[in-house]
């Protein structure tokens, strides 16, 4: 019965005849068993001795279709067990081989390796599409420029027509000569040439209108109760110190007695003392002490001075100061890490031109923050038609010019020296910068630089980090200064530093147009300022 059960469990066809049990001879009669083997499955074994088993069918005598006795049936059953074992091993091997193929297909590295040709093709197509898009942008800009020229021409025609109608009403028609009429027609038909931006010639003294703004001149952290900060603003020497109430004041850095620089003296009980004869002045410029002589009613020049958000502000103009001071705080979530002041030997307008231009970075700053930057095929500054702020394409950098002399920028970074994403909104970490270009004199700028981060707040408390930031800032500025100084030299010799403006010069040009309008006394300044 064990043989029958074994054969049955192996799905072997068994044919039995009725038989009786003989206690002496055992089973009487015979079992009819047909040996049936499954389909052959042969595979190359690559998994070692586990699957290195010979096909048992090769050793089994051909028994298909024959009637077997019990012992022969047991032998067939044993052979079938060996076959099932061999078959199971082969099936497992098949599964493992298929698993390897699935892993190979799903493996990202293998997939990337196999699709590199496709990726190259897709990249080439994207580059072609990008080049076409840039071409369309150039075409659109040309169309806009042409439309603006036509609009200016139409305005000229309208103005000429109005003038002509007015003169016709005042003068008798018969008195007008043919030559005058022909000249008027020629004037109407002549197209007005496009006005060019001209920044050339020796650096001139600053226009008085440029003084009528609040200017940040120092960081609050640098002005202690017993210290002074001397500086120049619009070609005049000034000195800042704190009075008895702790509030800052700004007075002319020249003693009324013998024109001695006051910053060479000291601060005593909220008054600045001249080192020559001890005369002492308050923050509003009044002299309150004259040792060794009769007291006189003396007062030196002072300007409105206030403190706000960690900065000292002055109003150097003659017009009454505005009631509110601008805010230059970094965006929410940023922590100030460095505040640096530098005196630079360039005119402040040229320095602003440089700061408002990012397209020069891959060529100029190859040893500092732009090291390793690729050169884009097209750089543009995208901004509203009436604004002084926008963002750089393709860099993740937002930038704003804030009158009269401030540049604010936010840069998306992935790690030091590396940009991230296509816009600042896509970036996880950011660096915020404030540049204040104070006009000291015709060839000198006082630069205030503030750097803030929205990550790594503990970095601020690392010793000597302020010195490290200053060293890095000086490296970046030195890369710019050698170029700007060369511009200044050539400008003084008559060269126009804005001779051929292009697309990425948009923000710098708008600064120059704003400044020209201010110095020419325009009632309404451009760009909603």
C-alpha positions in Angstrom: 0.0 0.0 0.0 2.9 2.3 0.6 4.0 1.9 -3.0 0.4 2.6 -4.1 0.3 5.7 -1.9 3.7 6.9 -3.2 2.8 6.3 -6.8 -0.6 8.1 -6.3 1.0 11.1 -4.6 3.4 11.4 -7.5 0.5 11.4 -9.9 1.5 8.2 -11.6 -1.2 6.4 -13.5 -1.8 3.1 -11.7 -3.9 0.2 -13.1 -4.9 -2.4 -10.6 -6.6 -5.8 -10.8 -8.6 -7.4 -8.0 -6.3 -9.6 -5.9 -6.4 -11.6 -2.7 -4.0 -11.5 0.1 -1.9 -14.6 0.5 -0.2 -14.7 3.9 2.5 -17.0 2.8 3.3 -15.4 -0.6 2.3 -11.9 0.2 0.3 -10.0 -2.4 -1.3 -12.1 -5.0 -1.6 -10.7 -8.4 0.1 -7.7 -10.0 -0.3 -4.0 -10.2 -0.5 -2.3 -13.6 1.7 0.8 -13.4 2.6 3.0 -16.3 5.7 5.2 -15.8 5.0 8.7 -17.2 7.6 11.5 -17.1 7.0 15.2 -17.4 8.3 17.6 -20.0 12.1 18.0 -20.2 13.5 21.3 -18.9 17.2 21.8 -19.4 19.1 24.9 -18.2 22.7 25.8 -17.8 23.5 25.7 -14.1 25.3 28.8 -12.9 24.6 28.4 -9.2 27.2 25.8 -8.2 26.6 22.4 -6.7 23.1 23.2 -5.5 21.7 22.9 -9.0 24.5 20.7 -10.5 22.3 17.5 -10.5 22.1 15.1 -13.4 18.8 14.5 -15.0 17.6 11.1 -13.5 15.6 10.3 -16.6 18.9 9.4 -18.4 19.4 6.4 -16.1 15.8 5.1 -16.1 15.1 2.2 -18.5 12.4 2.9 -21.0 9.2 1.6 -19.3 6.5 3.6 -20.8 3.5 1.5 -21.8 4.7 -1.6 -19.9 3.0 -3.4 -17.0 5.2 -3.4 -13.9 5.2 -5.6 -10.8 5.4 -4.1 -7.2 9.1 -3.9 -7.1 9.4 -2.4 -10.5 6.7 0.1 -9.5 8.7 1.0 -6.4 11.7 1.6 -8.5 9.7 3.8 -10.9 8.4 5.7 -7.9 12.0 6.2 -6.6 13.1 7.4 -10.0 10.1 9.8 -10.1 11.0 11.2 -6.7 14.5 11.9 -8.0 13.0 13.5 -11.1 10.7 15.7 -9.0 13.7 16.8 -6.9 15.7 17.6 -10.1 12.7 19.3 -11.6 12.2 21.4 -8.5 15.9 22.5 -8.6 15.5 23.5 -12.2 12.4 25.5 -11.4 14.1 27.3 -8.6 17.0 28.0 -10.9 14.6 29.4 -13.5 13.0 31.7 -10.8 16.4 32.9 -9.7 17.5 33.7 -13.2 14.3 35.6 -13.9 14.8 37.5 -10.6 18.3 38.5 -11.8 16.8 39.8 -15.0 14.1 41.8 -13.1 16.7 43.3 -10.9 18.8 44.2 -13.9 15.8 45.9 -15.5 14.8 47.8 -12.4 18.3 48.8 -11.4 18.6 52.6 -11.9 22.3 52.3 -12.8 21.6 49.7 -15.5 18.6 51.7 -16.7 20.7 54.9 -16.9 23.5 53.0 -18.7 21.1 51.5 -21.2 19.3 54.9 -21.8 22.3 57.1 -22.2 21.8 57.3 -25.9 18.2 58.3 -25.4 19.2 60.9 -22.8 21.7 62.4 -25.2 19.0 62.6 -27.9 16.6 64.2 -25.5 19.2 66.7 -24.3 20.0 67.7 -27.8 16.3 68.3 -28.5 16.0 70.3 -25.4 19.0 72.4 -26.3 17.5 73.1 -29.7 14.2 74.1 -28.1 16.0 76.4 -25.7 18.0 78.0 -28.5 14.7 78.6 -30.4 13.1 80.1 -27.3 16.1 82.4 -26.9 15.8 83.4 -30.5 12.1 84.2 -30.0 12.9 86.3 -27.0 15.4 88.3 -29.0 12.8 88.8 -31.7 10.2 89.9 -29.1 12.6 92.3 -27.6 13.4 93.8 -31.0 9.7 94.1 -31.7 9.1 95.9 -28.4 12.0 98.2 -29.0 10.7 99.0 -32.5 7.2 99.6 -31.0 8.6 102.0 -28.4 10.5 103.9 -31.1 7.4 104.2 -33.2 5.5 105.4 -30.1 8.1 108.1 -29.5 7.9 109.1 -33.1 4.2 109.4 -33.0 4.4 111.5 -29.8 6.8 113.8 -31.6 4.4 114.1 -34.6 1.6 115.0 -32.2 3.6 117.6 -30.4 4.8 119.1 -33.7 1.2 119.2 -34.9 0.0 120.9 -31.7 2.8 123.5 -32.1 2.0 124.0 -35.7 -1.7 124.5 -35.0 -0.9 127.0 -32.2 1.4 129.0 -34.5 -1.2 128.9 -37.3 -3.8 130.4 -34.9 -1.4 133.2 -34.0 0.0 134.0 -37.4 -1.9 134.8 -40.6 -1.9 132.0 -43.1 -0.8 134.2 -45.9 2.3 135.4 -44.0 3.8 131.9 -43.8 6.5 131.3 -46.4 6.8 128.1 -48.5 10.3 127.4 -47.1 8.9 127.4 -43.5 6.1 125.0 -44.5 8.5 122.6 -46.2 10.8 122.7 -43.2 7.9 121.8 -40.9 7.0 118.9 -43.1 10.5 117.7 -43.1 10.6 118.0 -39.3 7.4 115.8 -39.0 8.8 113.2 -41.3 12.2 113.1 -39.7 12.4 110.3 -37.0 13.7 111.3 -33.7 16.9 109.4 -32.9 16.8 107.1 -29.9 18.4 108.7 -26.9 21.6 107.0 -25.7 22.8 106.6 -22.2 26.0 108.6 -21.8 28.1 108.2 -18.7 31.5 109.6 -19.7 34.0 112.3 -18.8 35.6 113.3 -15.5 33.5 112.4 -12.4 31.5 115.5 -11.5 30.5 116.8 -8.1 27.3 115.3 -6.8 24.0 117.0 -7.6 22.2 118.5 -4.6 19.1 116.6 -5.3 20.9 113.3 -4.6 21.4 114.5 -1.0 17.7 114.6 -0.2 17.4 111.0 1.0 18.0 109.0 4.2 21.5 107.4 4.0 22.7 104.5 6.2 26.2 105.4 7.2 27.2 102.9 9.9 26.2 99.8 11.8 24.9 100.3 15.4 27.2 97.6 16.7 30.2 99.7 15.7 29.2 102.8 17.6 29.9 102.4 21.3 29.2 105.0 24.0 32.8 106.2 24.1 33.7 105.8 20.4 33.4 107.8 17.2 33.0 106.9 13.6 34.5 109.4 11.1 33.4 109.3 7.5 32.8 111.3 4.4 29.5 111.9 2.7 29.1 114.0 -0.4 32.6 115.4 -0.1 32.1 116.6 3.4 33.8 115.2 6.5 31.5 114.0 9.3 31.8 112.3 12.6 29.2 110.2 14.5 29.1 109.7 18.2 26.5 109.0 21.0 25.2 111.7 23.3 24.3 111.5 27.0 21.0 109.9 26.2 22.7 107.2 24.1 21.2 108.5 20.8 23.6 109.0 17.9 24.4 112.4 16.4 26.3 113.5 13.3 28.3 116.7 13.2 30.9 118.2 10.9 34.3 116.7 11.6 36.0 120.0 11.9 36.5 122.1 15.0 35.1 125.7 14.7 38.3 127.0 16.4 41.2 125.9 14.3 39.7 123.3 11.9 41.2 120.4 13.7 39.6 117.0 12.9 37.4 116.2 15.9 37.6 112.4 15.5 41.2 112.6 16.8 39.9 113.6 20.2 37.6 111.7 22.5 34.0 111.5 23.8 33.4 112.8 27.3 30.0 112.6 28.9 28.2 112.5 25.6 30.2 115.4 24.1 33.0 115.1 21.5 36.2 116.9 22.6 38.6 118.5 20.2 42.2 117.2 20.9 43.7 120.7 20.1 42.2 123.0 22.8 39.6 120.9 24.4 36.5 122.5 22.9 33.5 120.1 23.4 30.4 119.7 21.1 27.0 118.0 21.6 25.3 115.8 19.1 23.5 118.9 17.6 26.8 120.7 17.0 26.6 123.2 19.9 29.8 124.0 21.7 29.3 123.7 25.4 32.8 123.9 26.7 35.8 126.2 25.9 38.6 125.7 28.4 40.9 128.7 29.2 38.8 131.3 27.5 35.5 133.2 27.6 32.5 131.1 26.5 31.2 132.0 23.0 28.0 131.1 21.2 29.5 128.6 18.7 27.8 125.9 16.7 29.2 123.6 14.0 27.1 122.0 11.3 25.1 118.9 12.0 22.6 116.8 10.1 19.5 114.8 11.2 20.7 111.5 12.6 18.6 108.5 13.7 19.1 104.8 14.6 16.9 102.1 13.2 17.1 98.3 12.9 20.8 98.2 13.7 21.9 101.0 11.4 22.7 104.7 11.8 21.0 107.0 9.3 21.6 110.6 8.3 19.9 113.2 6.0 22.6 115.3 4.3 20.2 117.3 2.1 18.8 120.8 2.4 15.2 119.7 2.0 13.2 118.7 5.1 13.7 115.0 5.9 10.9 112.6 5.3 9.1 111.3 8.3 9.9 107.6 7.9 13.1 105.8 7.5 13.4 102.8 5.0 13.6 99.3 6.4 16.6 97.2 5.3 16.1 94.2 7.5 16.6 90.8 5.9 13.4 88.7 5.2 11.8 86.7 8.0 13.7 83.6 9.0 17.2 85.1 8.3 19.9 85.7 10.9 22.6 88.3 10.4 26.0 86.7 10.3 28.3 89.5 9.2 28.4 93.4 9.1 31.4 94.8 7.2 32.4 98.4 6.3 34.9 99.2 3.6 36.3 102.3 2.0 36.7 101.8 -1.7 38.5 104.1 -4.2 35.7 104.3 -6.8 32.8 106.6 -7.6 29.7 105.1 -6.0 27.7 105.1 -9.3 30.2 102.8 -10.9 30.2 100.5 -7.9 26.4 100.3 -8.1 26.6 99.5 -11.8 28.8 96.6 -10.9 26.6 95.3 -8.1 23.5 95.5 -10.3 25.1 93.3 -12.9 25.3 89.5 -12.4 26.2 88.4 -15.9 29.9 89.2 -15.2 30.2 86.6 -12.4 31.3 83.5 -14.4 34.1 85.6 -16.0 35.2 87.8 -13.1 34.7 85.8 -9.9 36.4 82.6 -11.0 38.4 82.3 -7.8 35.6 83.0 -5.3 31.8 82.5 -5.3 31.4 81.8 -9.1 34.1 79.3 -9.3 32.9 76.4 -11.5 29.8 78.3 -12.8 28.9 77.4 -16.3 28.4 80.2 -18.8 24.7 80.3 -19.8 23.8 80.8 -23.5 21.5 83.6 -22.5 21.3 85.8 -19.3 18.4 88.1 -18.7 17.0 90.2 -15.8 13.3 89.8 -15.6 11.5 92.7 -14.0 8.2 94.6 -14.2 8.0 97.4 -16.7 8.0 100.0 -13.9 10.1 98.4 -11.3 13.6 98.3 -9.9 13.5 94.7 -8.8 13.3 91.3 -10.4 15.2 88.0 -10.7 18.0 86.7 -12.9 17.4 84.1 -15.4 18.8 81.4 -15.3 20.3 82.0 -11.8 18.2 81.5 -8.6 18.9 85.1 -7.5 16.4 87.9 -6.7 17.7 91.5 -6.8 16.5 95.0 -6.1 17.9 98.5 -6.4 16.4 100.6 -3.6 17.1 104.4 -3.9 19.2 106.1 -3.4 22.2 103.7 -3.1 21.1 100.3 -1.8 21.2 96.9 -3.5 19.4 93.9 -1.9 19.7 90.4 -3.2 18.6 86.9 -2.2 20.5 83.9 -3.5 19.4 80.2 -3.4 22.3 77.9 -2.6 22.7 74.2 -2.1 26.1 74.4 -0.5 28.9 77.0 -0.4 29.7 78.2 -3.9 26.9 76.1 -5.5 23.6 77.4 -6.8 20.4 75.4 -6.5 17.2 75.4 -8.7 16.0 77.9 -11.2 14.4 80.3 -8.7 14.8 81.3 -5.1 11.4 79.7 -4.3 12.7 76.3 -5.3 15.6 76.5 -3.0 15.8 75.2 0.6 18.5 77.5 1.8 19.3 81.1 1.0 21.9 83.9 1.4 20.6 87.5 1.7 22.9 90.4 1.0 22.7 94.2 1.6 25.1 96.5 -0.2 25.0 100.2 0.7 27.1 102.4 -1.6 27.5 105.7 0.3 28.8 108.5 -1.9 31.9 109.7 0.0 33.6 111.8 -2.6 34.0 111.9 -6.4 36.4 109.0 -6.4 35.5 107.2 -3.1 32.7 105.1 -1.8 31.9 103.9 1.8 30.5 100.4 1.4 28.3 98.8 4.1 27.8 95.1 3.6 25.4 92.9 5.6 25.2 89.1 5.1 22.4 86.9 6.4 21.5 83.2 6.2 18.3 81.3 6.8 20.2 78.2 7.9 23.1 77.3 10.3 22.2 79.9 13.0 25.0 78.6 15.3 27.6 79.5 12.7 27.3 83.1 13.9 28.8 82.2 17.3 31.8 80.4 15.9 35.0 82.4 16.9 36.7 84.4 14.2 33.8 83.8 11.7 33.5 87.6 11.3 37.1 87.8 10.2 36.6 84.9 7.8 33.5 86.6 6.2 35.5 89.8 5.9 38.4 88.0 4.2 36.0 86.4 1.7 34.2 89.7 1.0 37.5 91.4 0.3 38.5 88.7 -2.1 35.2 89.1 -4.1 35.5 92.9 -4.1 39.2 92.8 -5.2 38.1 90.8 -8.3 35.6 93.6 -9.1 37.8 96.6 -8.1 40.5 96.0 -10.7 37.8 96.2 -13.4 35.9 99.2 -12.0 39.0 101.2 -11.4 39.9 100.6 -15.1 36.5 101.8 -16.1 36.8 104.9 -13.9 40.2 105.8 -15.5 38.8 105.5 -19.0 35.6 107.3 -18.1 37.7 110.2 -16.9 39.5 110.2 -20.3 36.2 110.5 -22.1 35.0 106.8 -22.6 31.3 106.0 -22.2 30.9 103.2 -19.7 27.4 102.6 -21.0 28.2 102.7 -24.7 26.5 99.5 -25.9 23.9 98.2 -23.3 22.4 94.7 -23.9 19.6 92.7 -22.4 21.2 91.8 -19.1 22.1 95.4 -18.4 18.4 96.3 -17.7 18.6 96.9 -13.9 21.8 99.0 -14.2 20.3 101.1 -17.0 17.2 101.7 -14.9 19.3 103.0 -12.0 21.1 105.4 -14.4 17.8 106.6 -15.8 16.4 107.1 -12.3 19.5 109.1 -11.3 19.4 111.2 -14.5 15.8 112.1 -13.9 16.6 113.0 -10.3 19.5 115.2 -11.2 17.5 116.9 -14.0 14.8 117.9 -11.5 12.0 115.6 -12.8 8.7 116.2 -10.9 7.9 112.4 -11.1 10.8 110.0 -10.9 10.6 106.9 -13.1 10.0 103.3 -12.0 7.5 104.2 -9.2 10.2 105.6 -6.9 
